[in-house]
Amino acid sequence: MPGPNLLEPPGKGNLATFREGFGQRFIVTVDTEEEFNWDAPLDRCTHSVITVPALRKFQQFCQGFGVVPTYLIDYPVACSRYAPEAIGDAVSKGLAEIGVQLHPWVSPPFEEEVTEFNSYAGNLPFALEREKFRTLRDRIAQAFGTSPLIYRAGRYGLGPHTAEILRECGIAIDTSVRPHFDYSGNGGPNYRDHPLRPYWIDPERSLLELPLTTVYWGPLRQVGNVIYPHLWRAPSLRGVLARAGLLERIALTPEGITLEEALRGVDIAIDEGLPVLVFSFHSPSLAPGHTPYVRSDEDLDAFYDWWRALFLQLERRGVKPTSVADIMASVKLA
């Protein structure tokens, strides 16, 4: 009998519910990874980890708002002594949490060719995906002295056997699904029809999916999933629809999403009753010059201003921060 498959949208009966009083919460996830040239082909050697110390400032910033960030760590960062120096104390005190993020092209064992297709870990042979995951998980546990309970596939690259691997390795939450996005054009998954609400992957309710939050805004939002797949080759037309106020896809991230857009997205997500809003970004954006989103000191200041405004808006709307531990303690198992 086939095991649970993260690539398949769940039935309505699989949607998770939370204990009374949980209300609506938000969680901040950080794709904590090496720096590399986003415009160049992927390779195993051309990367660095010089932005890892910048995690300390972001951690202190979050603590000032009572936010417990979740750092989803990949292999180069897990092997860097700077990671536990920057956030290890916060993790040990419960002020931050760690998880796994698998970039297969920089995660041993190195048995596969580095290609676009193989950059999605779920496309690898089962045994190789499993061994890469276990090696990374063990390295993270060794570095931080605690076992991670949450996973995000690099490039959102889940596969048909990923759920089996996660359950076997004691992962409680996957947060790789990105609703309203389709990566099948270059060999990745299609999450167009996956829900925004958390849901159970398996009948035993041992693995929870916590999708990243992306909403549609505008008069055409109800047909966004019909329209957007036809526009992936026409980004200029997407821009026309957004500027006309007809249709806009808003992911809850400071990377490529303006503050005004994000505030609209948050209000939509809250009004739709999502129990958990999932924010995300890539850790190299915490220092200028390493991602397309933060090129200068001014960009970095704007990055922190973005988060400050979002945290204040969430507080005004009565949406409290949550964490992996809080979610697992609050989700109903029956």
C-alpha positions as CSV (number, residue, x, y, z in Angstrom):
1,M,0.0,0.0,0.0
2,P,1.5,3.4,-1.0
3,G,2.4,5.8,1.9
4,P,1.2,9.4,2.3
5,N,2.1,11.7,-0.5
6,L,2.8,15.3,0.1
7,L,2.3,16.1,-3.6
8,E,-1.4,15.3,-3.4
9,P,-3.9,17.9,-2.2
10,P,-5.7,16.6,0.9
11,G,-9.4,15.9,1.4
12,K,-11.4,18.3,3.5
13,G,-11.5,15.8,6.3
14,N,-7.7,16.1,6.7
15,L,-7.8,19.8,7.6
16,A,-6.3,20.3,11.1
17,T,-8.2,22.0,13.9
18,F,-6.8,23.6,17.0
19,R,-7.7,23.8,20.7
20,E,-10.2,26.4,21.9
21,G,-8.5,29.7,22.5
22,F,-5.7,29.2,19.9
23,G,-7.4,31.8,17.7
24,Q,-5.2,33.0,14.8
25,R,-1.4,33.0,15.1
26,F,1.6,33.6,12.9
27,I,5.0,32.0,12.6
28,V,8.2,33.4,11.1
29,T,10.3,30.9,9.1
30,V,13.8,31.6,7.9
31,D,15.4,29.6,5.0
32,T,18.8,29.6,6.7
33,E,21.2,28.8,3.9
34,E,24.5,29.6,2.2
35,E,25.1,32.5,-0.1
36,F,25.3,31.8,-3.9
37,N,24.8,33.6,-7.2
38,W,21.1,33.5,-7.8
39,D,21.7,34.2,-11.5
40,A,24.2,31.4,-12.1
41,P,23.6,27.7,-12.5
42,L,23.7,25.7,-9.3
43,D,27.0,24.1,-8.3
44,R,28.4,22.4,-5.2
45,C,31.4,24.6,-4.6
46,T,30.7,28.3,-5.3
47,H,29.1,29.4,-2.1
48,S,29.9,31.0,1.3
49,V,28.3,31.4,4.8
50,I,29.5,34.9,5.7
51,T,26.0,36.2,6.4
52,V,25.3,33.6,9.2
53,P,26.4,36.0,12.0
54,A,23.7,38.4,10.9
55,L,21.1,35.9,12.3
56,R,22.0,37.3,15.7
57,K,20.6,40.8,15.0
58,F,17.4,39.3,13.5
59,Q,17.0,37.1,16.5
60,Q,17.3,40.0,18.9
61,F,14.9,42.0,16.8
62,C,12.3,39.2,16.9
63,Q,12.8,38.8,20.7
64,G,11.8,42.5,21.1
65,F,8.4,41.6,19.7
66,G,8.0,38.3,21.5
67,V,8.4,36.4,18.2
68,V,10.1,32.9,18.2
69,P,11.6,32.5,14.7
70,T,12.1,29.1,13.1
71,Y,15.5,28.7,11.4
72,L,15.3,26.0,8.7
73,I,19.0,25.1,8.3
74,D,20.8,23.6,5.4
75,Y,24.1,21.7,5.3
76,P,26.7,24.5,4.8
77,V,25.1,26.5,7.6
78,A,24.9,23.4,9.9
79,C,28.6,22.9,9.4
80,S,29.4,26.5,10.2
81,R,30.5,27.4,13.7
82,Y,28.9,30.7,13.3
83,A,25.4,29.3,13.4
84,P,25.4,28.0,17.0
85,E,27.3,31.2,18.0
86,A,24.6,33.4,16.5
87,I,21.4,31.6,17.6
88,G,22.5,28.6,19.7
89,D,21.8,30.3,23.0
90,A,18.3,31.5,21.8
91,V,17.5,27.9,20.7
92,S,18.5,26.5,24.1
93,K,16.3,29.0,25.9
94,G,13.3,28.4,23.7
95,L,13.5,31.8,22.1
96,A,14.2,30.3,18.6
97,E,13.6,26.9,17.0
98,I,15.5,25.0,14.4
99,G,14.4,22.9,11.5
100,V,15.8,21.2,8.4
101,Q,16.1,22.6,4.9
102,L,17.5,20.3,2.3
103,H,19.5,21.8,-0.6
104,P,20.5,18.5,-2.2
105,W,23.2,20.0,-4.4
106,V,25.3,21.0,-1.3
107,S,24.2,18.1,1.0
108,P,26.1,14.8,1.1
109,P,26.3,12.1,-0.1
110,F,27.1,13.6,-3.5
111,E,26.0,10.8,-5.8
112,E,23.7,12.7,-8.2
113,E,24.5,15.1,-11.1
114,V,23.8,18.7,-10.3
115,T,20.9,19.6,-12.5
116,E,17.7,21.7,-12.3
117,F,15.7,18.5,-12.0
118,N,17.9,17.1,-9.2
119,S,17.8,20.4,-7.3
120,Y,14.3,19.3,-6.1
121,A,15.2,16.7,-3.5
122,G,11.9,14.8,-4.0
123,N,13.0,14.0,-7.6
124,L,16.0,12.0,-6.3
125,P,15.9,8.2,-5.8
126,F,14.3,7.3,-2.5
127,A,17.5,6.0,-0.9
128,L,19.5,9.1,-1.8
129,E,16.9,11.6,-0.7
130,R,16.6,9.6,2.6
131,E,20.4,9.5,3.2
132,K,20.8,13.2,2.4
133,F,18.0,14.1,4.8
134,R,19.3,11.9,7.6
135,T,22.9,13.2,7.3
136,L,21.6,16.8,7.4
137,R,19.3,16.2,10.3
138,D,22.0,14.5,12.4
139,R,24.4,17.4,11.6
140,I,21.9,20.0,12.8
141,A,21.2,18.0,16.0
142,Q,24.9,17.7,16.7
143,A,25.4,21.5,16.1
144,F,22.5,22.6,18.3
145,G,22.1,19.8,20.8
146,T,18.5,19.2,20.0
147,S,16.6,17.3,17.2
148,P,14.7,19.4,14.7
149,L,11.0,18.7,14.3
150,I,10.1,20.7,11.2
151,Y,11.2,20.5,7.6
152,R,11.2,22.6,4.4
153,A,12.5,21.2,1.1
154,G,14.8,23.5,-0.6
155,R,13.1,25.1,-3.7
156,Y,9.9,23.6,-2.1
157,G,11.0,20.3,-3.8
158,L,8.8,17.6,-2.2
159,G,8.5,14.2,-3.7
160,P,6.3,11.1,-3.5
161,H,8.5,9.5,-0.8
162,T,9.3,12.6,1.3
163,A,6.5,12.0,3.8
164,E,7.7,8.5,4.5
165,I,11.2,9.8,5.2
166,L,10.0,12.6,7.4
167,R,7.8,10.2,9.5
168,E,10.6,7.7,9.8
169,C,13.0,10.5,11.1
170,G,10.6,11.9,13.7
171,I,9.7,15.1,11.9
172,A,6.3,16.5,13.1
173,I,5.7,19.3,10.7
174,D,6.4,19.8,7.0
175,T,6.3,23.4,5.7
176,S,7.3,22.9,2.1
177,V,3.9,23.3,0.3
178,R,3.5,26.7,-1.3
179,P,-0.1,27.1,-2.4
180,H,-0.9,29.0,-5.6
181,F,2.5,28.2,-7.0
182,D,3.4,25.7,-9.8
183,Y,7.0,24.7,-10.3
184,S,6.3,21.8,-12.7
185,G,7.6,23.8,-15.7
186,N,11.2,23.0,-14.7
187,G,10.7,19.7,-12.9
188,G,9.3,20.8,-9.6
189,P,6.0,20.2,-7.8
190,N,2.7,21.8,-8.5
191,Y,1.0,23.3,-5.4
192,R,-1.7,25.2,-7.3
193,D,-4.6,23.2,-5.7
194,H,-3.2,22.8,-2.2
195,P,-5.0,24.5,0.7
196,L,-3.7,27.4,2.8
197,R,-4.9,25.8,6.0
198,P,-2.8,23.3,8.0
199,Y,-3.7,19.7,7.3
200,W,-2.7,16.2,8.2
201,I,-0.6,14.2,5.7
202,D,-1.3,10.7,7.1
203,P,-4.3,8.9,8.7
204,E,-2.3,8.5,11.9
205,R,-2.0,12.3,12.2
206,S,1.7,12.1,12.9
207,L,2.8,14.6,10.2
208,L,1.2,18.0,9.9
209,E,1.5,20.2,6.8
210,L,1.9,23.9,7.5
211,P,1.7,25.6,4.1
212,L,3.4,28.9,3.4
213,T,0.8,31.7,3.2
214,T,0.1,33.2,-0.2
215,V,-3.2,34.9,-1.0
216,Y,-4.9,36.5,-4.0
217,W,-6.2,40.1,-3.8
218,G,-8.5,42.0,-6.1
219,P,-11.9,41.5,-7.8
220,L,-10.6,38.4,-9.7
221,R,-9.1,36.7,-6.6
222,Q,-11.7,33.9,-6.7
223,V,-10.5,32.8,-10.1
224,G,-6.8,33.5,-9.4
225,N,-5.8,29.8,-9.6
226,V,-7.5,29.7,-13.1
227,I,-5.8,32.9,-14.4
228,Y,-2.3,32.7,-12.9
229,P,-1.2,29.4,-14.6
230,H,-1.8,31.1,-18.0
231,L,0.3,34.1,-17.1
232,W,3.6,32.4,-16.0
233,R,5.2,33.3,-19.4
234,A,3.7,36.8,-19.2
235,P,5.0,38.6,-16.1
236,S,4.2,42.0,-17.6
237,L,0.6,41.0,-17.9
238,R,0.6,40.0,-14.2
239,G,1.9,43.4,-13.5
240,V,-0.8,45.1,-15.5
241,L,-3.5,43.1,-13.5
242,A,-1.9,44.1,-10.2
243,R,-1.6,47.8,-11.1
244,A,-5.2,47.8,-12.3
245,G,-6.2,46.4,-8.9
246,L,-7.8,43.4,-10.6
247,L,-5.6,40.5,-9.4
248,E,-2.5,40.2,-7.3
249,R,-0.7,37.2,-5.8
250,I,0.7,38.2,-2.4
251,A,3.1,35.9,-0.6
252,L,3.9,36.7,3.0
253,T,7.6,37.5,2.6
254,P,9.6,40.7,2.6
255,E,11.4,39.5,-0.6
256,G,9.7,41.1,-3.6
257,I,6.6,42.0,-1.7
258,T,6.1,45.6,-0.7
259,L,4.9,46.7,2.7
260,E,1.6,47.9,1.3
261,E,1.1,44.6,-0.5
262,A,2.0,42.6,2.6
263,L,-0.4,44.5,4.8
264,R,-3.2,43.7,2.3
265,G,-2.2,40.1,2.3
266,V,-2.2,39.8,6.0
267,D,-5.6,41.4,6.2
268,I,-7.0,39.0,3.6
269,A,-5.5,36.0,5.4
270,I,-6.9,37.1,8.7
271,D,-10.3,37.8,7.2
272,E,-10.3,34.4,5.6
273,G,-9.9,32.8,9.0
274,L,-6.5,31.1,8.5
275,P,-5.5,29.7,11.8
276,V,-1.7,30.1,11.1
277,L,-0.1,32.7,8.9
278,V,3.3,31.5,7.7
279,F,6.0,34.1,6.8
280,S,9.3,33.2,5.2
281,F,12.5,34.7,3.7
282,H,16.1,33.6,2.9
283,S,18.7,34.3,5.5
284,P,21.3,35.9,3.1
285,S,18.8,38.8,2.8
286,L,20.0,39.8,6.3
287,A,23.1,41.4,4.9
288,P,23.4,43.6,1.8
289,G,24.5,42.2,-1.5
290,H,23.7,38.5,-1.3
291,T,20.1,38.3,-2.7
292,P,18.2,40.4,-5.3
293,Y,16.0,41.8,-2.5
294,V,18.6,43.5,-0.2
295,R,21.4,45.2,-2.2
296,S,22.3,48.1,0.1
297,D,22.2,49.3,3.6
298,E,19.1,51.2,2.7
299,D,17.5,48.0,1.5
300,L,18.4,46.3,4.8
301,D,16.8,49.2,6.8
302,A,13.7,48.8,4.7
303,F,13.7,45.1,5.3
304,Y,13.6,45.6,9.1
305,D,11.0,48.3,8.7
306,W,8.8,45.8,6.8
307,W,9.0,43.4,9.6
308,R,8.3,46.1,12.3
309,A,5.2,47.3,10.5
310,L,3.9,43.7,10.0
311,F,4.4,42.8,13.6
312,L,2.6,45.9,14.7
313,Q,-0.3,45.2,12.3
314,L,-0.6,41.6,13.5
315,E,-0.7,42.8,17.1
316,R,-3.4,45.3,16.2
317,R,-5.4,42.6,14.6
318,G,-5.0,40.3,17.6
319,V,-2.9,37.7,15.9
320,K,-0.2,36.4,18.2
321,P,3.1,34.8,17.4
322,T,3.3,31.0,17.6
323,S,6.1,28.3,17.3
324,V,6.5,24.7,16.3
325,A,6.2,23.6,20.0
326,D,3.1,25.7,20.5
327,I,1.5,24.4,17.3
328,M,2.1,20.8,18.2
329,A,0.8,21.3,21.7
330,S,-2.3,23.1,20.3
331,V,-3.4,21.0,17.3
332,K,-6.1,18.5,17.9
333,L,-5.2,14.9,17.2
334,A,-8.8,13.6,17.0
